[in-house]
Amino acid sequence: MVPTSYYLILSAILFTIGVAAFLIKRNIITVFMSIELMLNAVNLSFVAFAHQWHQVSGQIFVFFVMVVAAAEAAVGLAIIIAIFRTRNTLNVDEIDLMKL
Amino acid sequence: MHLVLFFIFGGLCVAGALNLLLQRHPINSALSLIVVMSSLAVLYLLLGAEFLAAAQVIVYSGAIMVLFTFVIMLLNAGREERTHGSKAAYLVGFPGAAALLALLVYVFLSYREQLGGVVLGEYLVTTSDLSRVLFHELLLPFEVTSVLILVAILGAVALARKEQ
């Protein structure tokens, strides 16, 4: 038997690594990948709670998160391609047109 | 047995995520993210979510990561360079992330008695269980997601198209 809290702690570790990568990485594609990592970490805690309370709704949530993540990845990568076309860089520090 | 599998694949998850953080080339980060997602699929199987394990492999480590590696190769992304923003990000990023982790782990450990444990094969959600909920109570949200996907495809094509 594995305590449910182990799964939740694993999810917390993955989410924290995602947050750290989001803040530290300078490449826009890697920043985007760390968002995917955070979504995956939250999905793991949804599935763990679905198992804990014997509810299907937790897994339904994960299904919808996957759908939204797929849509978000398609649109986000298209935006990244558009940015690269106009500014010719992937570094987030150089994409600061909206900064005061 | 369950504990051993959990530690093997949980360790793989954490190792892949740390590798994503430490690698400087985006293609290496993308490949380590595939490792994370595939081992998460095994953890879903241990938690009795067989449909989600399959969907995780097909949608995440299949479709989404192929899209990522394709864009990395299309844009010919090189190693990321350190800039003036890196130092501030290091100063804020690591302590903030460590504080978040400490808070979450504290909460989960303090509720560990109420949460109980996971027994392998005790609770299994089959695809028919999942689809019964999805196509009866949640039919409208399910149909709305198809509109969302359609809009996302149109948006992606419109954004990535070359300007005339």
Boltz contact constraints between the chains, C-beta under 6 A:
constraints:
  - contact:
      token1: [A, 1]
      token2: [B, 117]
      max_distance: 6.0
  - contact:
      token1: [A, 1]
      token2: [B, 119]
      max_distance: 6.0
  - contact:
      token1: [A, 2]
      token2: [B, 2]
      max_distance: 6.0
  - contact:
      token1: [A, 2]
      token2: [B, 3]
      max_distance: 6.0
  - contact:
      token1: [A, 2]
      token2: [B, 6]
      max_distance: 6.0
  - contact:
      token1: [A, 2]
      token2: [B, 118]
      max_distance: 6.0
  - contact:
      token1: [A, 3]
      token2: [B, 112]
      max_distance: 6.0
  - contact:
      token1: [A, 3]
      token2: [B, 117]
      max_distance: 6.0
  - contact:
      token1: [A, 4]
      token2: [B, 115]
      max_distance: 6.0
  - contact:
      token1: [A, 4]
      token2: [B, 118]
      max_distance: 6.0
  - contact:
      token1: [A, 5]
      token2: [B, 108]
      max_distance: 6.0
  - contact:
      token1: [A, 5]
      token2: [B, 112]
      max_distance: 6.0
  - contact:
      token1: [A, 5]
      token2: [B, 115]
      max_distance: 6.0
  - contact:
      token1: [A, 8]
      token2: [B, 108]
      max_distance: 6.0
  - contact:
      token1: [A, 9]
      token2: [B, 105]
      max_distance: 6.0
  - contact:
      token1: [A, 9]
      token2: [B, 108]
      max_distance: 6.0
  - contact:
      token1: [A, 10]
      token2: [B, 10]
      max_distance: 6.0
  - contact:
      token1: [A, 12]
      token2: [B, 104]
      max_distance: 6.0
  - contact:
      token1: [A, 12]
      token2: [B, 105]
      max_distance: 6.0
  - contact:
      token1: [A, 13]
      token2: [B, 14]
      max_distance: 6.0
  - contact:
      token1: [A, 14]
      token2: [B, 17]
      max_distance: 6.0
  - contact:
      token1: [A, 16]
      token2: [B, 97]
      max_distance: 6.0
  - contact:
      token1: [A, 16]
      token2: [B, 100]
      max_distance: 6.0
  - contact:
      token1: [A, 16]
      token2: [B, 101]
      max_distance: 6.0
  - contact:
      token1: [A, 17]
      token2: [B, 17]
      max_distance: 6.0
  - contact:
      token1: [A, 17]
      token2: [B, 21]
      max_distance: 6.0
  - contact:
      token1: [A, 19]
      token2: [B, 97]
      max_distance: 6.0
  - contact:
      token1: [A, 20]
      token2: [B, 93]
      max_distance: 6.0
  - contact:
      token1: [A, 20]
      token2: [B, 97]
      max_distance: 6.0
  - contact:
      token1: [A, 21]
      token2: [B, 20]
      max_distance: 6.0
  - contact:
      token1: [A, 21]
      token2: [B, 21]
      max_distance: 6.0
  - contact:
      token1: [A, 23]
      token2: [B, 89]
      max_distance: 6.0
  - contact:
      token1: [A, 23]
      token2: [B, 93]
      max_distance: 6.0
  - contact:
      token1: [A, 24]
      token2: [B, 89]
      max_distance: 6.0
  - contact:
      token1: [A, 24]
      token2: [B, 93]
      max_distance: 6.0
  - contact:
      token1: [A, 26]
      token2: [B, 80]
      max_distance: 6.0
  - contact:
      token1: [A, 27]
      token2: [B, 26]
      max_distance: 6.0
  - contact:
      token1: [A, 27]
      token2: [B, 80]
      max_distance: 6.0
  - contact:
      token1: [A, 29]
      token2: [B, 26]
      max_distance: 6.0
  - contact:
      token1: [A, 29]
      token2: [B, 72]
      max_distance: 6.0
  - contact:
      token1: [A, 30]
      token2: [B, 26]
      max_distance: 6.0
  - contact:
      token1: [A, 30]
      token2: [B, 29]
      max_distance: 6.0
  - contact:
      token1: [A, 33]
      token2: [B, 29]
      max_distance: 6.0
  - contact:
      token1: [A, 33]
      token2: [B, 33]
      max_distance: 6.0
  - contact:
      token1: [A, 40]
      token2: [B, 40]
      max_distance: 6.0
  - contact:
      token1: [A, 47]
      token2: [B, 44]
      max_distance: 6.0
  - contact:
      token1: [A, 47]
      token2: [B, 47]
      max_distance: 6.0
  - contact:
      token1: [A, 47]
      token2: [B, 49]
      max_distance: 6.0
  - contact:
      token1: [A, 51]
      token2: [B, 47]
      max_distance: 6.0
  - contact:
      token1: [A, 51]
      token2: [B, 48]
      max_distance: 6.0
  - contact:
      token1: [A, 51]
      token2: [B, 118]
      max_distance: 6.0
  - contact:
      token1: [A, 51]
      token2: [B, 123]
      max_distance: 6.0
  - contact:
      token1: [A, 54]
      token2: [B, 123]
      max_distance: 6.0
  - contact:
      token1: [A, 56]
      token2: [B, 125]
      max_distance: 6.0
  - contact:
      token1: [A, 56]
      token2: [B, 129]
      max_distance: 6.0
  - contact:
      token1: [A, 56]
      token2: [B, 133]
      max_distance: 6.0
  - contact:
      token1: [A, 59]
      token2: [B, 49]
      max_distance: 6.0
  - contact:
      token1: [A, 59]
      token2: [B, 52]
      max_distance: 6.0
  - contact:
      token1: [A, 59]
      token2: [B, 125]
      max_distance: 6.0
  - contact:
      token1: [A, 60]
      token2: [B, 133]
      max_distance: 6.0
  - contact:
      token1: [A, 62]
      token2: [B, 52]
      max_distance: 6.0
  - contact:
      token1: [A, 66]
      token2: [B, 59]
      max_distance: 6.0
  - contact:
      token1: [A, 67]
      token2: [B, 145]
      max_distance: 6.0
  - contact:
      token1: [A, 70]
      token2: [B, 59]
      max_distance: 6.0
  - contact:
      token1: [A, 71]
      token2: [B, 148]
      max_distance: 6.0
  - contact:
      token1: [A, 71]
      token2: [B, 149]
      max_distance: 6.0
  - contact:
      token1: [A, 71]
      token2: [B, 152]
      max_distance: 6.0
  - contact:
      token1: [A, 73]
      token2: [B, 64]
      max_distance: 6.0
  - contact:
      token1: [A, 73]
      token2: [B, 67]
      max_distance: 6.0
  - contact:
      token1: [A, 74]
      token2: [B, 152]
      max_distance: 6.0
  - contact:
      token1: [A, 74]
      token2: [B, 156]
      max_distance: 6.0
  - contact:
      token1: [A, 75]
      token2: [B, 152]
      max_distance: 6.0
  - contact:
      token1: [A, 75]
      token2: [B, 155]
      max_distance: 6.0
  - contact:
      token1: [A, 75]
      token2: [B, 156]
      max_distance: 6.0
  - contact:
      token1: [A, 77]
      token2: [B, 67]
      max_distance: 6.0
  - contact:
      token1: [A, 77]
      token2: [B, 71]
      max_distance: 6.0
  - contact:
      token1: [A, 78]
      token2: [B, 156]
      max_distance: 6.0
  - contact:
      token1: [A, 78]
      token2: [B, 159]
      max_distance: 6.0
  - contact:
      token1: [A, 78]
      token2: [B, 160]
      max_distance: 6.0
  - contact:
      token1: [A, 79]
      token2: [B, 159]
      max_distance: 6.0
  - contact:
      token1: [A, 81]
      token2: [B, 160]
      max_distance: 6.0
  - contact:
      token1: [A, 82]
      token2: [B, 159]
      max_distance: 6.0
  - contact:
      token1: [A, 84]
      token2: [B, 75]
      max_distance: 6.0
  - contact:
      token1: [A, 90]
      token2: [B, 77]
      max_distance: 6.0
  - contact:
      token1: [A, 93]
      token2: [B, 83]
      max_distance: 6.0
  - contact:
      token1: [A, 93]
      token2: [B, 85]
      max_distance: 6.0
